[in-house]
Amino acid sequence: MKIFLVGGAVRDRLLGRPVSDHDWLVVGATPEEMVARGYLPVGRDFPVFLHPVTREEYALARTERKSAPGYRGFTVHAAPDVTLEQDLARRDLTVNAIALPAELVGADGQFEPDPEKLADPFHGQRDLQDKVLRHVTDAFREDPVRILRVARFAARFDDFTVAPETMALMREMVAAGEVDALVAERVWQELSRGLMETRPSRMFEVLRECGALAVLLPEVEAGAQRMKIVDTAARQQASLAVRFACLVHDLDESPGVVTQLQQVCDRWRVPVDIRELAEVVAREHLHIHRSGELDAASLVRLLERCDAFRKPARFAEALQACECIARGRPGHEEAPYPPRARLLSVLATAAAVPTDVVARQAQQAGATGPKIGEAIHQARVEAVAASSD
């Protein structure tokens, strides 16, 4: 039984990046041996175990054979006779197919990746030096999720290029319909992770180049301005919700029975909170841009449409998205964006109105139901108007 540190930990250490997770590979063991040593079995599709102390994942070396379309269509073989090289051969990219013997890793998880002691049968170190994302073997074509992973890694390592032969293979996979077999949850998982990388635009550029964008997100064109907007949000270290809102902000400028934004969110089962922010930004970003032209009544109505009084944090994110959208326009990259500070100030003024007092006074005057809401609205308008005098 031999244990190796594999995947992202070795890759990131070689690149001088911080290492957050450790993935361990066990060669020459059976599930029964792992359990006998105190490891807890947790793998559903193949043998994975949790270390009895650290709770880190240890996977048995395995090979895979394609048996059906999609990323779940595999027959897995995990046995003591599976070698380290055979396991590394099934991985996606050469830079992720490098292994380090576990005995060279300290108890604190620190290690020095001595090139002489690394198992690197597919020359991942060379590709790291050359800054190339290259598939390991032709088995890459068997898992369509790998197209998304390559695009996501391109967004993370934004100075890397995709090897021409890998791009050609990805195009073949798209043409063969492999991308059509992807399930919504997995697509959203990879897209959302890519959006949170250093330069998200690279993910969409790679997906467009291989043809997958037209299948997965035909509504979204990876044009220069849209990509600049998304990258602006990344530079501001914006949340996932803000970055997604920036990506899809202009899909609803042409009204429809079922809007493009709804189609995207339904197709990939976008979480409700992220979807709701995107809908606010798509509907209101032009009004927010022009909010300096609005009177007090229109400003309060804008806040109400955005549900800013109940969800001020979401409104603040909507304003951040609008700022990124504005700065994505040519020549406006460093331009100030007054609506953000102005509308936050307007919200603070309107929210400071004692609505309980206003409601009680309206009730005493005989108002009920919607009339009470109108009284609160008017009180907020008057407060905003007074503050601008």
Short mmCIF file of the C-alpha atoms (twelve columns), coordinates in Angstrom:
data_MODEL
# 
_entry.id   MODEL 
# 
loop_
_atom_site.group_PDB 
_atom_site.id 
_atom_site.type_symbol 
_atom_site.label_atom_id 
_atom_site.label_alt_id 
_atom_site.label_comp_id 
_atom_site.label_asym_id 
_atom_site.label_seq_id 
_atom_site.Cartn_x 
_atom_site.Cartn_y 
_atom_site.Cartn_z 
_atom_site.pdbx_PDB_model_num 
ATOM 1   C CA . MET A 1   0.000   0.000  0.000   1 
ATOM 2   C CA . LYS A 2   1.439   3.351  -1.101  1 
ATOM 3   C CA . ILE A 3   -0.078  6.807  -0.688  1 
ATOM 4   C CA . PHE A 4   0.494   9.841  -2.913  1 
ATOM 5   C CA . LEU A 5   -0.521  13.488 -2.849  1 
ATOM 6   C CA . VAL A 6   -2.047  14.277 -6.253  1 
ATOM 7   C CA . GLY A 7   -3.875  16.907 -8.275  1 
ATOM 8   C CA . GLY A 8   -4.307  20.546 -7.389  1 
ATOM 9   C CA . ALA A 9   -2.155  20.571 -4.267  1 
ATOM 10  C CA . VAL A 10  0.962   19.518 -6.175  1 
ATOM 11  C CA . ARG A 11  0.135   21.767 -9.119  1 
ATOM 12  C CA . ASP A 12  -0.445  24.855 -6.993  1 
ATOM 13  C CA . ARG A 13  2.677   24.266 -4.902  1 
ATOM 14  C CA . LEU A 14  4.752   24.041 -8.079  1 
ATOM 15  C CA . LEU A 15  3.214   27.331 -9.216  1 
ATOM 16  C CA . GLY A 16  3.978   28.992 -5.885  1 
ATOM 17  C CA . ARG A 17  0.309   29.360 -5.089  1 
ATOM 18  C CA . PRO A 18  -1.277  28.640 -1.702  1 
ATOM 19  C CA . VAL A 19  -2.466  25.075 -1.177  1 
ATOM 20  C CA . SER A 20  -5.910  24.778 0.392   1 
ATOM 21  C CA . ASP A 21  -6.929  21.143 -0.122  1 
ATOM 22  C CA . HIS A 22  -5.075  17.845 -0.198  1 
ATOM 23  C CA . ASP A 23  -6.214  15.003 -2.449  1 
ATOM 24  C CA . TRP A 24  -4.688  11.641 -1.601  1 
ATOM 25  C CA . LEU A 25  -4.383  8.580  -3.819  1 
ATOM 26  C CA . VAL A 26  -3.918  5.072  -2.410  1 
ATOM 27  C CA . VAL A 27  -2.240  2.443  -4.600  1 
ATOM 28  C CA . GLY A 28  -2.218  -1.262 -3.782  1 
ATOM 29  C CA . ALA A 29  -5.013  -1.400 -1.206  1 
ATOM 30  C CA . THR A 30  -8.499  -2.864 -0.977  1 
ATOM 31  C CA . PRO A 31  -11.578 -1.247 0.593   1 
ATOM 32  C CA . GLU A 32  -11.399 -3.833 3.362   1 
ATOM 33  C CA . GLU A 33  -7.822  -2.819 4.195   1 
ATOM 34  C CA . MET A 34  -8.816  0.844  4.339   1 
ATOM 35  C CA . VAL A 35  -11.692 0.133  6.722   1 
ATOM 36  C CA . ALA A 36  -9.429  -2.046 8.875   1 
ATOM 37  C CA . ARG A 37  -7.050  0.921  9.224   1 
ATOM 38  C CA . GLY A 38  -9.891  3.095  10.487  1 
ATOM 39  C CA . TYR A 39  -10.775 4.947  7.285   1 
ATOM 40  C CA . LEU A 40  -14.447 5.821  6.790   1 
ATOM 41  C CA . PRO A 41  -15.939 4.882  3.376   1 
ATOM 42  C CA . VAL A 42  -17.874 7.752  1.758   1 
ATOM 43  C CA . GLY A 43  -17.559 7.226  -2.011  1 
ATOM 44  C CA . ARG A 44  -20.761 6.599  -3.916  1 
ATOM 45  C CA . ASP A 45  -19.432 6.071  -7.438  1 
ATOM 46  C CA . PHE A 46  -15.949 4.777  -6.548  1 
ATOM 47  C CA . PRO A 47  -13.989 3.941  -3.363  1 
ATOM 48  C CA . VAL A 48  -13.213 7.102  -1.382  1 
ATOM 49  C CA . PHE A 49  -12.420 7.170  2.325   1 
ATOM 50  C CA . LEU A 50  -11.997 9.780  5.041   1 
ATOM 51  C CA . HIS A 51  -8.819  9.673  7.114   1 
ATOM 52  C CA . PRO A 52  -9.638  8.683  10.715  1 
ATOM 53  C CA . VAL A 53  -7.919  11.797 12.124  1 
ATOM 54  C CA . THR A 54  -7.631  14.541 9.461   1 
ATOM 55  C CA . ARG A 55  -10.893 13.663 7.658   1 
ATOM 56  C CA . GLU A 56  -9.174  14.357 4.342   1 
ATOM 57  C CA . GLU A 57  -10.241 12.247 1.347   1 
ATOM 58  C CA . TYR A 58  -8.244  9.213  0.246   1 
ATOM 59  C CA . ALA A 59  -9.281  7.588  -3.052  1 
ATOM 60  C CA . LEU A 60  -8.236  4.140  -4.234  1 
ATOM 61  C CA . ALA A 61  -6.383  4.059  -7.534  1 
ATOM 62  C CA . ARG A 62  -8.824  3.304  -10.320 1 
ATOM 63  C CA . THR A 63  -9.380  3.098  -14.034 1 
ATOM 64  C CA . GLU A 64  -12.540 4.084  -15.882 1 
ATOM 65  C CA . ARG A 65  -14.252 2.828  -19.010 1 
ATOM 66  C CA . LYS A 66  -16.948 4.731  -20.893 1 
ATOM 67  C CA . SER A 67  -20.256 2.850  -20.777 1 
ATOM 68  C CA . ALA A 68  -22.934 5.489  -21.482 1 
ATOM 69  C CA . PRO A 69  -23.252 9.156  -22.566 1 
ATOM 70  C CA . GLY A 70  -22.639 11.974 -20.092 1 
ATOM 71  C CA . TYR A 71  -20.307 12.464 -17.205 1 
ATOM 72  C CA . ARG A 72  -21.837 9.646  -15.119 1 
ATOM 73  C CA . GLY A 73  -21.564 7.058  -17.890 1 
ATOM 74  C CA . PHE A 74  -18.514 5.209  -16.563 1 
ATOM 75  C CA . THR A 75  -17.640 1.761  -15.321 1 
ATOM 76  C CA . VAL A 76  -15.043 2.127  -12.568 1 
ATOM 77  C CA . HIS A 77  -12.398 -0.476 -11.741 1 
ATOM 78  C CA . ALA A 78  -10.628 0.028  -8.400  1 
ATOM 79  C CA . ALA A 79  -8.299  -2.771 -7.323  1 
ATOM 80  C CA . PRO A 80  -4.839  -3.276 -5.780  1 
ATOM 81  C CA . ASP A 81  -3.367  -4.026 -9.220  1 
ATOM 82  C CA . VAL A 82  -4.189  -0.555 -10.605 1 
ATOM 83  C CA . THR A 83  -0.897  1.319  -10.895 1 
ATOM 84  C CA . LEU A 84  -0.147  4.952  -10.157 1 
ATOM 85  C CA . GLU A 85  0.408   5.686  -13.849 1 
ATOM 86  C CA . GLN A 86  -2.879  4.044  -14.808 1 
ATOM 87  C CA . ASP A 87  -4.731  6.246  -12.330 1 
ATOM 88  C CA . LEU A 88  -2.957  9.414  -13.465 1 
ATOM 89  C CA . ALA A 89  -3.761  8.538  -17.083 1 
ATOM 90  C CA . ARG A 90  -7.515  8.966  -16.463 1 
ATOM 91  C CA . ARG A 91  -7.112  12.536 -15.161 1 
ATOM 92  C CA . ASP A 92  -8.100  15.561 -17.186 1 
ATOM 93  C CA . LEU A 93  -4.985  17.712 -17.627 1 
ATOM 94  C CA . THR A 94  -1.283  16.975 -17.451 1 
ATOM 95  C CA . VAL A 95  -0.816  19.709 -14.841 1 
ATOM 96  C CA . ASN A 96  -3.235  17.784 -12.608 1 
ATOM 97  C CA . ALA A 97  -1.559  14.404 -13.205 1 
ATOM 98  C CA . ILE A 98  1.497   14.868 -10.997 1 
ATOM 99  C CA . ALA A 99  1.955   12.864 -7.780  1 
ATOM 100 C CA . LEU A 100 4.187   13.165 -4.703  1 
ATOM 101 C CA . PRO A 101 4.872   10.293 -2.261  1 
ATOM 102 C CA . ALA A 102 3.023   10.934 0.991   1 
ATOM 103 C CA . GLU A 103 6.140   10.403 3.108   1 
ATOM 104 C CA . LEU A 104 7.540   13.644 1.678   1 
ATOM 105 C CA . VAL A 105 4.601   15.641 3.068   1 
ATOM 106 C CA . GLY A 106 4.988   16.964 6.628   1 
ATOM 107 C CA . ALA A 107 2.470   16.408 9.380   1 
ATOM 108 C CA . ASP A 108 1.379   20.019 8.908   1 
ATOM 109 C CA . GLY A 109 0.644   19.380 5.233   1 
ATOM 110 C CA . GLN A 110 3.677   21.338 4.017   1 
ATOM 111 C CA . PHE A 111 6.016   19.922 1.382   1 
ATOM 112 C CA . GLU A 112 8.714   20.822 -1.089  1 
ATOM 113 C CA . PRO A 113 7.921   19.425 -4.561  1 
ATOM 114 C CA . ASP A 114 11.377  18.163 -5.503  1 
ATOM 115 C CA . PRO A 115 11.141  17.496 -9.285  1 
ATOM 116 C CA . GLU A 116 13.327  14.422 -8.876  1 
ATOM 117 C CA . LYS A 117 10.853  12.825 -6.476  1 
ATOM 118 C CA . LEU A 118 7.641   13.618 -8.314  1 
ATOM 119 C CA . ALA A 119 5.787   11.042 -10.378 1 
ATOM 120 C CA . ASP A 120 5.110   12.917 -13.615 1 
ATOM 121 C CA . PRO A 121 4.586   10.404 -16.433 1 
ATOM 122 C CA . PHE A 122 2.688   12.877 -18.643 1 
ATOM 123 C CA . HIS A 123 5.078   15.832 -18.343 1 
ATOM 124 C CA . GLY A 124 2.809   18.094 -16.323 1 
ATOM 125 C CA . GLN A 125 5.774   20.050 -14.960 1 
ATOM 126 C CA . ARG A 126 6.835   20.942 -18.480 1 
ATOM 127 C CA . ASP A 127 3.330   22.187 -19.273 1 
ATOM 128 C CA . LEU A 128 3.303   24.234 -16.072 1 
ATOM 129 C CA . GLN A 129 6.543   25.886 -17.163 1 
ATOM 130 C CA . ASP A 130 5.183   26.460 -20.675 1 
ATOM 131 C CA . LYS A 131 1.806   27.610 -19.270 1 
ATOM 132 C CA . VAL A 132 -0.223  25.141 -21.307 1 
ATOM 133 C CA . LEU A 133 -3.458  23.342 -20.463 1 
ATOM 134 C CA . ARG A 134 -3.175  19.980 -22.222 1 
ATOM 135 C CA . HIS A 135 -5.283  16.816 -21.893 1 
ATOM 136 C CA . VAL A 136 -3.535  13.698 -20.584 1 
ATOM 137 C CA . THR A 137 -4.847  11.031 -22.936 1 
ATOM 138 C CA . ASP A 138 -7.646  10.531 -25.433 1 
ATOM 139 C CA . ALA A 139 -9.773  9.323  -22.494 1 
ATOM 140 C CA . PHE A 140 -10.440 13.042 -21.951 1 
ATOM 141 C CA . ARG A 141 -13.209 12.806 -24.550 1 
ATOM 142 C CA . GLU A 142 -15.209 10.449 -22.354 1 
ATOM 143 C CA . ASP A 143 -16.227 13.093 -19.795 1 
ATOM 144 C CA . PRO A 144 -17.881 16.311 -21.081 1 
ATOM 145 C CA . VAL A 145 -17.435 18.012 -17.699 1 
ATOM 146 C CA . ARG A 146 -13.786 18.276 -18.624 1 
ATOM 147 C CA . ILE A 147 -14.638 20.889 -21.239 1 
ATOM 148 C CA . LEU A 148 -16.020 23.068 -18.462 1 
ATOM 149 C CA . ARG A 149 -13.033 22.325 -16.246 1 
ATOM 150 C CA . VAL A 150 -10.544 23.371 -18.929 1 
ATOM 151 C CA . ALA A 151 -12.485 26.613 -19.426 1 
ATOM 152 C CA . ARG A 152 -12.552 27.198 -15.664 1 
ATOM 153 C CA . PHE A 153 -8.822  26.580 -15.332 1 
ATOM 154 C CA . ALA A 154 -8.254  29.051 -18.171 1 
ATOM 155 C CA . ALA A 155 -10.091 31.630 -16.063 1 
ATOM 156 C CA . ARG A 156 -7.960  30.819 -13.019 1 
ATOM 157 C CA . PHE A 157 -4.612  30.604 -14.795 1 
ATOM 158 C CA . ASP A 158 -5.356  33.428 -17.182 1 
ATOM 159 C CA . ASP A 159 -1.863  33.502 -18.692 1 
ATOM 160 C CA . PHE A 160 -2.118  29.826 -19.745 1 
ATOM 161 C CA . THR A 161 -3.210  28.761 -23.212 1 
ATOM 162 C CA . VAL A 162 -5.209  25.694 -24.217 1 
ATOM 163 C CA . ALA A 163 -3.106  23.289 -26.281 1 
ATOM 164 C CA . PRO A 164 -4.292  23.191 -29.912 1 
ATOM 165 C CA . GLU A 165 -4.822  19.427 -29.791 1 
ATOM 166 C CA . THR A 166 -6.912  19.798 -26.632 1 
ATOM 167 C CA . MET A 167 -9.055  22.503 -28.207 1 
ATOM 168 C CA . ALA A 168 -9.534  20.293 -31.267 1 
ATOM 169 C CA . LEU A 169 -10.611 17.405 -29.040 1 
ATOM 170 C CA . MET A 170 -13.078 19.641 -27.208 1 
ATOM 171 C CA . ARG A 171 -14.595 20.721 -30.517 1 
ATOM 172 C CA . GLU A 172 -15.020 17.069 -31.502 1 
ATOM 173 C CA . MET A 173 -16.784 16.360 -28.217 1 
ATOM 174 C CA . VAL A 174 -19.195 19.265 -28.726 1 
ATOM 175 C CA . ALA A 175 -19.908 18.120 -32.293 1 
ATOM 176 C CA . ALA A 176 -20.581 14.593 -31.011 1 
ATOM 177 C CA . GLY A 177 -23.262 15.918 -28.638 1 
ATOM 178 C CA . GLU A 178 -21.421 15.083 -25.415 1 
ATOM 179 C CA . VAL A 179 -22.184 18.515 -23.955 1 
ATOM 180 C CA . ASP A 180 -25.912 17.905 -24.418 1 
ATOM 181 C CA . ALA A 181 -25.703 15.096 -21.858 1 
ATOM 182 C CA . LEU A 182 -24.516 17.359 -19.015 1 
ATOM 183 C CA . VAL A 183 -26.882 17.729 -16.068 1 
ATOM 184 C CA . ALA A 184 -27.910 21.177 -14.869 1 
ATOM 185 C CA . GLU A 185 -26.393 20.988 -11.397 1 
ATOM 186 C CA . ARG A 186 -22.949 20.097 -12.700 1 
ATOM 187 C CA . VAL A 187 -22.990 22.815 -15.344 1 
ATOM 188 C CA . TRP A 188 -23.954 25.451 -12.779 1 
ATOM 189 C CA . GLN A 189 -21.294 24.174 -10.378 1 
ATOM 190 C CA . GLU A 190 -18.538 24.652 -12.954 1 
ATOM 191 C CA . LEU A 191 -19.883 27.923 -14.364 1 
ATOM 192 C CA . SER A 192 -20.245 29.434 -10.891 1 
ATOM 193 C CA . ARG A 193 -16.729 28.386 -9.934  1 
ATOM 194 C CA . GLY A 194 -15.402 29.848 -13.170 1 
ATOM 195 C CA . LEU A 195 -17.193 33.128 -12.527 1 
ATOM 196 C CA . MET A 196 -15.350 33.359 -9.206  1 
ATOM 197 C CA . GLU A 197 -11.918 32.958 -10.798 1 
ATOM 198 C CA . THR A 198 -9.412  35.746 -11.461 1 
ATOM 199 C CA . ARG A 199 -10.481 36.432 -15.051 1 
ATOM 200 C CA . PRO A 200 -13.907 34.907 -15.770 1 
ATOM 201 C CA . SER A 201 -13.937 36.143 -19.351 1 
ATOM 202 C CA . ARG A 202 -11.363 33.496 -20.268 1 
ATOM 203 C CA . MET A 203 -13.833 30.751 -19.359 1 
ATOM 204 C CA . PHE A 204 -16.418 32.082 -21.794 1 
ATOM 205 C CA . GLU A 205 -13.833 32.706 -24.490 1 
ATOM 206 C CA . VAL A 206 -12.682 29.068 -24.306 1 
ATOM 207 C CA . LEU A 207 -16.273 27.794 -24.295 1 
ATOM 208 C CA . ARG A 208 -17.041 29.928 -27.331 1 
ATOM 209 C CA . GLU A 209 -13.935 28.781 -29.189 1 
ATOM 210 C CA . CYS A 210 -14.760 25.105 -28.779 1 
ATOM 211 C CA . GLY A 211 -18.471 25.595 -29.571 1 
ATOM 212 C CA . ALA A 212 -19.795 24.715 -26.102 1 
ATOM 213 C CA . LEU A 213 -21.061 28.233 -25.328 1 
ATOM 214 C CA . ALA A 214 -23.577 28.019 -28.173 1 
ATOM 215 C CA . VAL A 215 -24.951 24.837 -26.584 1 
ATOM 216 C CA . LEU A 216 -24.850 25.794 -22.911 1 
ATOM 217 C CA . LEU A 217 -25.527 29.537 -23.031 1 
ATOM 218 C CA . PRO A 218 -26.725 30.535 -26.501 1 
ATOM 219 C CA . GLU A 219 -28.257 33.686 -24.986 1 
ATOM 220 C CA . VAL A 220 -24.854 34.933 -23.865 1 
ATOM 221 C CA . GLU A 221 -22.455 36.173 -26.497 1 
ATOM 222 C CA . ALA A 222 -18.883 36.410 -25.213 1 
ATOM 223 C CA . GLY A 223 -18.432 39.868 -26.698 1 
ATOM 224 C CA . ALA A 224 -15.675 42.234 -25.624 1 
ATOM 225 C CA . GLN A 225 -17.907 44.582 -23.630 1 
ATOM 226 C CA . ARG A 226 -19.758 41.842 -21.745 1 
ATOM 227 C CA . MET A 227 -16.467 40.147 -20.878 1 
ATOM 228 C CA . LYS A 228 -14.993 43.443 -19.690 1 
ATOM 229 C CA . ILE A 229 -17.991 43.911 -17.387 1 
ATOM 230 C CA . VAL A 230 -17.592 40.458 -15.843 1 
ATOM 231 C CA . ASP A 231 -13.854 40.969 -15.363 1 
ATOM 232 C CA . THR A 232 -14.531 44.343 -13.742 1 
ATOM 233 C CA . ALA A 233 -16.723 42.570 -11.187 1 
ATOM 234 C CA . ALA A 234 -13.905 40.076 -10.582 1 
ATOM 235 C CA . ARG A 235 -11.401 42.878 -9.995  1 
ATOM 236 C CA . GLN A 236 -13.782 44.315 -7.419  1 
ATOM 237 C CA . GLN A 237 -13.868 40.867 -5.784  1 
ATOM 238 C CA . ALA A 238 -17.645 40.935 -6.125  1 
ATOM 239 C CA . SER A 239 -19.864 38.092 -4.972  1 
ATOM 240 C CA . LEU A 240 -21.030 35.331 -7.281  1 
ATOM 241 C CA . ALA A 241 -24.485 36.920 -7.416  1 
ATOM 242 C CA . VAL A 242 -23.023 40.225 -8.645  1 
ATOM 243 C CA . ARG A 243 -20.824 38.526 -11.239 1 
ATOM 244 C CA . PHE A 244 -23.717 36.493 -12.604 1 
ATOM 245 C CA . ALA A 245 -25.919 39.611 -12.733 1 
ATOM 246 C CA . CYS A 246 -23.197 41.352 -14.738 1 
ATOM 247 C CA . LEU A 247 -23.027 38.423 -17.154 1 
ATOM 248 C CA . VAL A 248 -26.753 38.400 -17.929 1 
ATOM 249 C CA . HIS A 249 -27.703 42.037 -17.286 1 
ATOM 250 C CA . ASP A 250 -28.837 42.810 -20.839 1 
ATOM 251 C CA . LEU A 251 -30.816 39.674 -21.661 1 
ATOM 252 C CA . ASP A 252 -34.169 41.269 -20.765 1 
ATOM 253 C CA . GLU A 253 -33.966 44.598 -22.559 1 
ATOM 254 C CA . SER A 254 -36.417 43.201 -25.129 1 
ATOM 255 C CA . PRO A 255 -39.640 42.160 -23.312 1 
ATOM 256 C CA . GLY A 256 -40.952 38.677 -23.916 1 
ATOM 257 C CA . VAL A 257 -43.459 36.215 -22.505 1 
ATOM 258 C CA . VAL A 258 -40.631 34.035 -21.239 1 
ATOM 259 C CA . THR A 259 -37.511 36.122 -21.010 1 
ATOM 260 C CA . GLN A 260 -34.036 34.960 -21.906 1 
ATOM 261 C CA . LEU A 261 -32.921 35.418 -18.320 1 
ATOM 262 C CA . GLN A 262 -35.687 33.143 -17.094 1 
ATOM 263 C CA . GLN A 263 -34.665 30.549 -19.657 1 
ATOM 264 C CA . VAL A 264 -31.043 30.611 -18.502 1 
ATOM 265 C CA . CYS A 265 -31.931 30.414 -14.813 1 
ATOM 266 C CA . ASP A 266 -34.467 27.650 -15.352 1 
ATOM 267 C CA . ARG A 267 -32.134 25.619 -17.553 1 
ATOM 268 C CA . TRP A 268 -29.213 25.627 -15.114 1 
ATOM 269 C CA . ARG A 269 -31.251 25.787 -11.908 1 
ATOM 270 C CA . VAL A 270 -29.597 28.965 -10.725 1 
ATOM 271 C CA . PRO A 271 -30.092 29.430 -6.957  1 
ATOM 272 C CA . VAL A 272 -32.987 31.697 -6.012  1 
ATOM 273 C CA . ASP A 273 -30.960 34.474 -4.368  1 
ATOM 274 C CA . ILE A 274 -28.606 34.742 -7.349  1 
ATOM 275 C CA . ARG A 275 -31.506 34.644 -9.792  1 
ATOM 276 C CA . GLU A 276 -33.420 37.380 -7.948  1 
ATOM 277 C CA . LEU A 277 -30.467 39.784 -7.982  1 
ATOM 278 C CA . ALA A 278 -29.950 39.130 -11.683 1 
ATOM 279 C CA . GLU A 279 -33.608 39.903 -12.356 1 
ATOM 280 C CA . VAL A 280 -33.420 43.193 -10.434 1 
ATOM 281 C CA . VAL A 281 -30.284 44.269 -12.297 1 
ATOM 282 C CA . ALA A 282 -31.633 43.229 -15.710 1 
ATOM 283 C CA . ARG A 283 -34.869 45.131 -15.125 1 
ATOM 284 C CA . GLU A 284 -33.537 48.239 -13.393 1 
ATOM 285 C CA . HIS A 285 -29.925 48.894 -14.421 1 
ATOM 286 C CA . LEU A 286 -30.843 51.546 -16.998 1 
ATOM 287 C CA . HIS A 287 -33.050 53.342 -14.460 1 
ATOM 288 C CA . ILE A 288 -30.256 53.184 -11.891 1 
ATOM 289 C CA . HIS A 289 -27.782 54.613 -14.414 1 
ATOM 290 C CA . ARG A 290 -30.152 57.567 -14.989 1 
ATOM 291 C CA . SER A 291 -31.264 57.985 -11.396 1 
ATOM 292 C CA . GLY A 292 -29.701 61.441 -11.240 1 
ATOM 293 C CA . GLU A 293 -32.530 62.642 -13.501 1 
ATOM 294 C CA . LEU A 294 -35.316 61.305 -11.243 1 
ATOM 295 C CA . ASP A 295 -37.415 63.312 -8.796  1 
ATOM 296 C CA . ALA A 296 -38.094 62.189 -5.229  1 
ATOM 297 C CA . ALA A 297 -41.227 60.230 -6.086  1 
ATOM 298 C CA . SER A 298 -39.510 58.344 -8.914  1 
ATOM 299 C CA . LEU A 299 -36.528 57.578 -6.702  1 
ATOM 300 C CA . VAL A 300 -38.730 56.049 -4.017  1 
ATOM 301 C CA . ARG A 301 -40.602 54.010 -6.615  1 
ATOM 302 C CA . LEU A 302 -37.243 52.735 -7.895  1 
ATOM 303 C CA . LEU A 303 -36.297 51.661 -4.374  1 
ATOM 304 C CA . GLU A 304 -39.658 49.942 -3.971  1 
ATOM 305 C CA . ARG A 305 -39.337 48.059 -7.264  1 
ATOM 306 C CA . CYS A 306 -35.910 46.849 -6.125  1 
ATOM 307 C CA . ASP A 307 -37.363 45.818 -2.730  1 
ATOM 308 C CA . ALA A 308 -34.568 47.898 -1.237  1 
ATOM 309 C CA . PHE A 309 -36.342 48.575 2.074   1 
ATOM 310 C CA . ARG A 310 -36.697 44.883 2.869   1 
ATOM 311 C CA . LYS A 311 -33.442 43.763 1.252   1 
ATOM 312 C CA . PRO A 312 -30.911 46.624 1.530   1 
ATOM 313 C CA . ALA A 313 -27.899 44.297 1.198   1 
ATOM 314 C CA . ARG A 314 -29.213 42.934 -2.101  1 
ATOM 315 C CA . PHE A 315 -29.834 46.487 -3.315  1 
ATOM 316 C CA . ALA A 316 -26.223 47.369 -2.480  1 
ATOM 317 C CA . GLU A 317 -25.117 44.418 -4.614  1 
ATOM 318 C CA . ALA A 318 -27.378 45.577 -7.437  1 
ATOM 319 C CA . LEU A 319 -25.673 48.971 -7.326  1 
ATOM 320 C CA . GLN A 320 -22.248 47.323 -7.428  1 
ATOM 321 C CA . ALA A 321 -23.315 45.325 -10.487 1 
ATOM 322 C CA . CYS A 322 -24.568 48.509 -12.159 1 
ATOM 323 C CA . GLU A 323 -21.249 50.212 -11.494 1 
ATOM 324 C CA . CYS A 324 -19.419 47.306 -13.136 1 
ATOM 325 C CA . ILE A 325 -21.789 47.499 -16.111 1 
ATOM 326 C CA . ALA A 326 -21.142 51.225 -16.484 1 
ATOM 327 C CA . ARG A 327 -17.379 50.763 -16.245 1 
ATOM 328 C CA . GLY A 328 -17.480 48.084 -18.912 1 
ATOM 329 C CA . ARG A 329 -18.208 50.706 -21.534 1 
ATOM 330 C CA . PRO A 330 -15.210 51.837 -23.621 1 
ATOM 331 C CA . GLY A 331 -13.545 54.852 -22.047 1 
ATOM 332 C CA . HIS A 332 -15.388 54.495 -18.714 1 
ATOM 333 C CA . GLU A 333 -13.095 51.968 -17.015 1 
ATOM 334 C CA . GLU A 334 -11.990 54.411 -14.300 1 
ATOM 335 C CA . ALA A 335 -14.899 56.839 -14.477 1 
ATOM 336 C CA . PRO A 336 -16.757 57.665 -11.253 1 
ATOM 337 C CA . TYR A 337 -20.221 56.185 -10.808 1 
ATOM 338 C CA . PRO A 338 -22.317 58.681 -8.780  1 
ATOM 339 C CA . PRO A 339 -25.564 56.636 -8.763  1 
ATOM 340 C CA . ARG A 340 -24.123 54.105 -6.331  1 
ATOM 341 C CA . ALA A 341 -23.399 56.539 -3.499  1 
ATOM 342 C CA . ARG A 342 -26.426 58.697 -4.330  1 
ATOM 343 C CA . LEU A 343 -28.946 55.853 -4.187  1 
ATOM 344 C CA . LEU A 344 -27.456 54.422 -1.000  1 
ATOM 345 C CA . SER A 345 -27.918 57.870 0.548   1 
ATOM 346 C CA . VAL A 346 -31.487 58.093 -0.748  1 
ATOM 347 C CA . LEU A 347 -32.230 54.663 0.676   1 
ATOM 348 C CA . ALA A 348 -30.829 55.651 4.080   1 
ATOM 349 C CA . THR A 349 -32.998 58.772 4.119   1 
ATOM 350 C CA . ALA A 350 -36.173 56.984 3.054   1 
ATOM 351 C CA . ALA A 351 -35.551 54.024 5.376   1 
ATOM 352 C CA . ALA A 352 -35.167 56.390 8.334   1 
ATOM 353 C CA . VAL A 353 -38.850 57.382 8.079   1 
ATOM 354 C CA . PRO A 354 -40.670 55.961 11.164  1 
ATOM 355 C CA . THR A 355 -43.114 53.813 9.230   1 
ATOM 356 C CA . ASP A 356 -44.856 52.547 12.363  1 
ATOM 357 C CA . VAL A 357 -45.721 56.121 13.345  1 
ATOM 358 C CA . VAL A 358 -46.893 56.955 9.820   1 
ATOM 359 C CA . ALA A 359 -49.020 53.788 9.687   1 
ATOM 360 C CA . ARG A 360 -50.611 54.519 13.057  1 
ATOM 361 C CA . GLN A 361 -51.471 58.079 12.046  1 
ATOM 362 C CA . ALA A 362 -52.967 56.830 8.768   1 
ATOM 363 C CA . GLN A 363 -55.102 54.314 10.643  1 
ATOM 364 C CA . GLN A 364 -56.319 57.004 13.022  1 
ATOM 365 C CA . ALA A 365 -57.344 59.016 9.965   1 
ATOM 366 C CA . GLY A 366 -59.408 56.051 8.758   1 
ATOM 367 C CA . ALA A 367 -56.967 54.573 6.238   1 
ATOM 368 C CA . THR A 368 -56.848 50.815 5.717   1 
ATOM 369 C CA . GLY A 369 -54.912 48.330 3.560   1 
ATOM 370 C CA . PRO A 370 -53.308 49.911 0.481   1 
ATOM 371 C CA . LYS A 371 -54.020 53.427 1.755   1 
ATOM 372 C CA . ILE A 372 -51.627 52.835 4.652   1 
ATOM 373 C CA . GLY A 373 -48.954 51.771 2.175   1 
ATOM 374 C CA . GLU A 374 -49.606 54.926 0.151   1 
ATOM 375 C CA . ALA A 375 -49.138 57.033 3.264   1 
ATOM 376 C CA . ILE A 376 -45.785 55.386 3.996   1 
ATOM 377 C CA . HIS A 377 -44.736 55.880 0.391   1 
ATOM 378 C CA . GLN A 378 -45.663 59.578 0.517   1 
ATOM 379 C CA . ALA A 379 -43.799 60.074 3.786   1 
ATOM 380 C CA . ARG A 380 -40.680 58.601 2.226   1 
ATOM 381 C CA . VAL A 381 -41.046 60.796 -0.856  1 
ATOM 382 C CA . GLU A 382 -41.317 63.883 1.343   1 
ATOM 383 C CA . ALA A 383 -38.203 62.860 3.321   1 
ATOM 384 C CA . VAL A 384 -36.185 62.326 0.142   1 
ATOM 385 C CA . ALA A 385 -37.404 65.612 -1.321  1 
ATOM 386 C CA . ALA A 386 -36.515 67.482 1.866   1 
ATOM 387 C CA . SER A 387 -33.026 66.025 1.913   1 
ATOM 388 C CA . SER A 388 -32.323 67.274 -1.611  1 
ATOM 389 C CA . ASP A 389 -33.451 70.840 -0.966  1 
# 
